[in-house]
Amino acid sequence: MTIAVLAGTGFLTMLAVVLAWAGVSKIRHPEPACRALVALGAPATAVSTLVLAAAELGIAVLVLVVPSGVSGVVLAGFFACLALAAGLLARKGHDAGC
């Protein structure tokens, strides 16, 4: 493996750990994520928050088990969606806290 590949894999691993941490946090304390979903106009139930947390954990596991270009693209796309949601929440003046 080259240094570039190792560095890329390390970066993916770090982002996957951050995403897994967020998923576990949503499972342990779903209220902030539920409030953020309501502010975005999405259906906010305990189930929808758990589905979001499961998606975060699933993508994190995918990246950790198969650190490839495809899993990296999935991870990047998910983070882009989260960034978009955070931007929309900020524009509405809502402090997501999740």
C-alpha positions, 0 to 999 in steps of 0.5 A: 500500500502506498502512503496515499492509500493508507492516508485515505483509509485513515481519513475514511476510518475517522469519518466512519467513527464520527458517524458511528458516534453520532448514530449511537448518540441519536439512539441514546438521546433521540430528542435533539434529532427529533426536534431537528427533523420537526424543524426541517418539516420531516415526520419526526417520530421515535422510529424516524430518529432510529432509522436515521441512527441505523443509517448512520451506523450502517454506513459507518460499518460499511466503510469500516468493513469495506474501505473502498471508493464506493463506500467513501462515496456513500459516506461523502454523500451522507455527510453532504446530506447532513451538511445540507440539513445543518445549513437549512436548520441554521437558515431557519435559526434552529440550533440542531444540537444533534 
